[in-house]
């Protein structure tokens, strides 16, 4: 069952099937900045590279 992520543009991710996230759930974290002010400061911690 796909997660409720409406679009995933990371084609290299194991969970990406036709630009839909098929992970049971995702975890989004700060990419190291103390205060997140834009999406570029975040990352999907659920990412697994395709084999």
N, C-alpha and C positions, 0 to 999 in steps of 0.2 A: 504494500500500500504506500503510495507516495506521501511525503510530508506535505504540509500546507504551504510550502515555499512555492510561490507562483512562477518563478523562473530562476534557473541556475545557468549562468554563462560559463561555468568552469568545465569545459569539455574533457579535461584530464582527470576529473573526479570519477571514482568508481560508482558513485551513486547517481551520476547524471545520465539519464536516459531520455534522449530527445529534448534536452533542456528542461527536464523536470527532475526534481530531487526525489529519489526513491529511498532515502534513509527513513527509518522509523521516526526519527526526530533529529534535530540539529542543535548544535551549541555554538553560539556566536559570542566571541570574546573581543576585548580590546586588543589591538595589535601592539600594545606597549605604551601608548600615550595615557597619561593619567586622566585627562578629560577628553572624552570622545565628542568631537564636534562635526564629523562628517563620516560617511560610509567608508572612505579610504582608511580610516583609523580602526577598522574592524576586520575580523577574519572568521571564517567558518572553521571551527575546531573539529568538525565531523569529517572533513576532507580526508579521503584515502586515494592515493594515486591509482589510476587504472593499471592493470598488469599487462 
